[in-house]
């Protein structure tokens, strides 16, 4: 049965501020989407003027997610996905990739951006056999995320938790780790954790551009070292090739910048 549920939350009645650039809208712009405003395009262009490689990072991140989901559905047999910090709908969203392979797959998207909420219906089209839902919640509130997601997902069954370019918005690193522990702690054995985030210590030009962005008044995004990203998977079974620059994670011929090392690292791990 198709599920077009939207669970309202604290951000449901917020107005969209078009005077300040927003990371989800800028990311949408870099991915070639249209759901952004002039302030976002200006911020995106200012960023690419310093570091043009951010477009490759954005598109490689999306390709990494597609390969993760393909593995999870086709090889691991996962049919439930909790995608936290999903951002604006573009192409190859989680439900599109998963339900193309398994029409019965069930997906819950989580975000608290009012523009994402406004576009929720565009995000929520599901196959008749499966289900999608949107939860309006902040990554800092894992209890709310889990409680709302149970309307669509059965947490007695293995579930894939996806945290794609969201943990950088959690300023405190220990808090980011705690959020992962909390969310994964509610999922059963055989569940999976997929994470990718911008990495520090790889490309100083990228770091310069990101530091300038963080000082612009936009919501900051904190780059983390590869060791810090790797430690997000503590206690889990990392799949080969481990935590690597995302184009190097089981590359295929369709991904942008295949075999190129970029400052975006990620991995996929199984809960034993």
C-alpha positions as CSV (number, residue, x, y, z in Angstrom):
1,X,0.0,0.0,0.0
2,X,1.3,3.4,-0.9
3,X,1.9,5.6,2.1
4,X,2.1,9.4,1.6
5,X,2.3,10.2,5.3
6,X,4.0,13.3,6.6
7,X,4.6,13.6,10.3
8,X,4.6,17.2,11.4
9,X,7.1,18.4,13.9
10,X,8.7,21.6,15.3
11,X,9.6,22.9,11.8
12,X,6.2,22.4,10.3
13,X,5.1,26.0,10.7
14,X,8.5,27.7,10.1
15,X,8.7,30.1,7.2
16,X,11.3,29.6,4.5
17,X,14.0,32.2,4.9
18,X,15.1,33.2,1.4
19,X,17.5,35.9,2.7
20,X,20.1,33.4,4.1
21,X,21.7,30.6,2.0
22,X,20.8,27.1,3.2
23,X,22.9,24.0,2.7
24,X,20.1,21.8,1.4
25,X,19.2,24.3,-1.3
26,X,22.9,24.9,-2.2
27,X,23.4,21.2,-2.5
28,X,20.3,20.9,-4.7
29,X,21.8,23.7,-6.9
30,X,25.1,21.8,-7.2
31,X,23.3,18.6,-8.1
32,X,21.5,20.5,-10.9
33,X,18.2,20.9,-9.1
34,X,15.8,23.8,-9.3
35,X,14.6,24.0,-5.7
36,X,16.7,26.9,-4.6
37,X,16.7,30.7,-4.4
38,X,19.1,33.4,-5.8
39,X,20.8,33.7,-2.4
40,X,21.6,29.9,-2.6
41,X,22.9,30.2,-6.2
42,X,25.1,33.2,-5.2
43,X,26.5,31.2,-2.2
44,X,27.0,28.2,-4.4
45,X,28.8,30.1,-7.1
46,X,31.0,31.9,-4.5
47,X,31.9,28.5,-3.1
48,X,32.7,27.0,-6.6
49,X,34.8,30.0,-7.4
50,X,37.1,29.0,-4.6
51,X,36.7,25.3,-5.0
52,X,35.1,24.0,-8.2
53,X,35.5,20.4,-7.0
54,X,32.5,20.8,-4.7
55,X,30.2,19.8,-7.6
56,X,32.1,16.6,-8.0
57,X,31.8,15.9,-4.3
58,X,28.0,16.5,-4.4
59,X,27.5,14.2,-7.4
60,X,29.9,11.6,-6.1
61,X,28.1,11.5,-2.8
62,X,24.8,10.8,-4.6
63,X,26.5,8.1,-6.6
64,X,27.9,6.5,-3.5
65,X,24.5,6.4,-1.9
66,X,23.0,4.8,-5.0
67,X,25.7,2.0,-4.9
68,X,25.1,1.5,-1.2
69,X,21.4,1.1,-1.6
70,X,21.8,-1.2,-4.6
71,X,24.0,-3.5,-2.5
72,X,21.6,-3.3,0.5
73,X,18.6,-4.4,-1.6
74,X,20.2,-6.7,-4.2
75,X,22.8,-8.5,-2.0
76,X,21.9,-7.9,1.7
77,X,18.1,-8.3,1.2
78,X,17.3,-5.1,3.1
79,X,13.8,-3.8,2.5
80,X,13.6,-1.0,5.1
81,X,15.4,2.3,5.0
82,X,15.6,5.2,7.5
83,X,17.2,8.2,5.7
84,X,18.0,11.0,8.1
85,X,18.8,14.4,6.7
86,X,17.6,13.5,3.3
87,X,17.5,17.1,1.9
88,X,15.6,18.2,-1.2
89,X,14.5,15.6,-3.7
90,X,16.6,15.4,-6.8
91,X,17.4,12.3,-8.8
92,X,18.1,8.8,-7.5
93,X,16.5,9.3,-4.2
94,X,16.6,6.4,-1.7
95,X,13.1,5.2,-2.5
96,X,13.6,5.4,-6.2
97,X,16.7,3.2,-6.1
98,X,15.4,0.8,-3.5
99,X,11.9,0.3,-5.1
100,X,13.3,-0.1,-8.6
101,X,14.9,-3.2,-7.3
102,X,12.4,-4.2,-4.7
103,X,9.0,-2.6,-5.1
104,X,7.9,-3.6,-1.6
105,X,10.7,-1.6,0.0
106,X,9.6,0.8,2.8
107,X,11.4,4.2,3.3
108,X,11.2,6.9,5.9
109,X,12.8,10.2,5.2
110,X,13.8,12.6,8.0
111,X,14.5,16.3,7.7
112,X,13.5,19.5,9.5
113,X,14.0,22.0,6.7
114,X,10.7,23.8,5.8
115,X,11.5,23.8,2.1
116,X,12.0,20.0,2.2
117,X,8.6,19.8,4.0
118,X,7.0,21.9,1.3
119,X,8.3,19.4,-1.3
120,X,7.5,16.3,0.7
121,X,4.8,15.1,-1.7
122,X,7.3,15.2,-4.5
123,X,9.5,13.0,-2.4
124,X,6.9,10.6,-1.2
125,X,5.6,8.8,-4.4
126,X,5.9,5.1,-3.7
127,X,5.2,1.9,-5.5
128,X,1.8,0.4,-4.6
129,X,3.6,-2.5,-3.0
130,X,5.9,-0.4,-0.8
131,X,5.6,2.7,1.3
132,X,7.4,6.0,1.9
133,X,6.9,8.6,4.7
134,X,8.4,11.8,5.7
135,X,9.2,12.7,9.4
136,X,9.7,16.4,10.3
137,X,12.4,16.0,12.9
138,X,15.9,17.2,13.7
139,X,18.9,14.8,13.7
140,X,19.5,16.0,17.2
141,X,16.3,14.4,18.4
142,X,16.8,10.6,17.8
143,X,13.9,9.7,20.1
144,X,11.4,11.6,18.0
145,X,12.9,10.1,14.8
146,X,12.5,6.6,16.1
147,X,9.1,7.1,17.5
148,X,7.7,8.6,14.3
149,X,9.4,6.1,12.0
150,X,7.7,3.1,13.7
151,X,4.5,4.2,11.9
152,X,6.0,2.9,8.7
153,X,9.0,0.7,9.6
154,X,9.1,-2.5,11.7
155,X,12.2,-2.3,13.8
156,X,12.1,-6.0,14.6
157,X,13.3,-6.4,10.9
158,X,16.7,-5.4,9.6
159,X,16.8,-1.8,8.6
160,X,19.4,0.4,6.9
161,X,20.1,3.7,8.6
162,X,21.4,6.3,6.1
163,X,23.2,9.5,7.3
164,X,24.5,11.2,4.2
165,X,26.2,14.5,4.7
166,X,24.2,15.3,7.8
167,X,26.6,14.5,10.7
168,X,28.8,17.5,9.7
169,X,25.9,19.7,10.9
170,X,26.2,18.3,14.4
171,X,28.8,20.7,15.9
172,X,29.9,18.4,18.7
173,X,31.7,15.3,17.5
174,X,30.8,13.2,20.6
175,X,27.2,14.1,20.2
176,X,27.3,12.9,16.6
177,X,28.7,9.6,17.7
178,X,26.0,9.4,20.4
179,X,23.2,10.0,17.9
180,X,24.5,7.1,15.8
181,X,24.7,4.8,18.9
182,X,21.1,5.8,19.9
183,X,19.6,5.2,16.4
184,X,21.5,2.0,15.7
185,X,20.7,0.7,19.2
186,X,17.1,0.5,18.3
187,X,17.7,-1.5,15.1
188,X,18.1,-5.3,15.2
189,X,21.0,-7.5,14.3
190,X,21.5,-7.6,10.5
191,X,20.8,-3.9,10.1
192,X,23.2,-1.6,8.3
193,X,24.7,1.9,8.8
194,X,25.6,4.0,5.7
195,X,27.5,7.2,6.3
196,X,29.3,9.7,4.1
197,X,30.6,13.1,5.0
198,X,33.0,15.8,4.0
199,X,36.5,15.0,5.2
200,X,39.3,17.1,6.6
201,X,43.0,16.5,5.9
202,X,42.6,15.6,2.2
203,X,42.2,18.9,0.3
204,X,43.3,22.2,1.8
205,X,41.4,24.2,-0.8
206,X,38.2,22.5,0.1
207,X,38.8,23.2,3.7
208,X,39.4,26.9,3.0
209,X,36.2,27.1,1.0
210,X,34.2,25.3,3.7
211,X,35.6,27.5,6.5
212,X,34.6,30.6,4.6
213,X,31.1,29.2,4.1
214,X,30.8,28.5,7.8
215,X,31.6,32.1,8.5
216,X,29.0,33.4,6.0
217,X,26.0,33.2,8.3
218,X,24.8,29.9,6.8
219,X,24.3,26.8,9.0
220,X,27.9,25.5,9.5
221,X,29.0,22.2,8.2
222,X,32.0,20.7,10.1
223,X,34.5,18.6,8.2
224,X,35.8,15.6,10.0
225,X,39.0,13.6,9.7
226,X,38.9,10.2,8.0
227,X,39.7,8.6,11.4
228,X,36.8,10.4,13.0
229,X,34.4,9.2,10.2
230,X,35.7,5.7,10.5
231,X,35.0,5.7,14.3
232,X,31.4,6.3,13.6
233,X,31.3,2.6,12.7
234,X,32.8,1.3,16.0
235,X,31.2,-1.9,17.0
236,X,29.9,-2.7,13.6
237,X,31.2,-4.9,10.8
238,X,32.6,-2.6,8.0
239,X,32.2,-4.0,4.5
240,X,35.1,-3.9,2.1
241,X,36.7,-1.6,1.2
242,X,36.1,0.1,4.6
243,X,35.9,3.9,4.9
244,X,37.3,5.4,1.7
245,X,36.9,8.4,-0.5
246,X,33.4,7.8,-1.9
247,X,34.4,7.3,-5.6
248,X,36.5,4.4,-4.5
249,X,33.7,2.6,-2.7
250,X,32.9,-0.3,-5.1
251,X,33.0,2.0,-8.1
252,X,31.1,1.4,-11.3
253,X,31.4,2.9,-14.7
254,X,28.5,5.3,-14.1
255,X,29.8,7.3,-11.2
256,X,31.4,10.8,-11.6
257,X,35.2,11.0,-11.1
258,X,35.6,7.2,-10.7
259,X,38.9,6.3,-9.0
260,X,39.5,10.0,-8.0
261,X,40.3,10.6,-4.3
262,X,38.1,13.5,-3.1
263,X,37.5,15.0,0.4
264,X,34.3,13.0,0.9
265,X,34.6,9.7,2.8
266,X,32.1,7.0,3.6
267,X,31.4,3.4,4.3
268,X,28.8,0.8,4.9
269,X,28.7,-1.5,8.0
270,X,26.5,-4.3,9.3
271,X,25.3,-4.6,12.9
272,X,26.3,-8.1,14.2
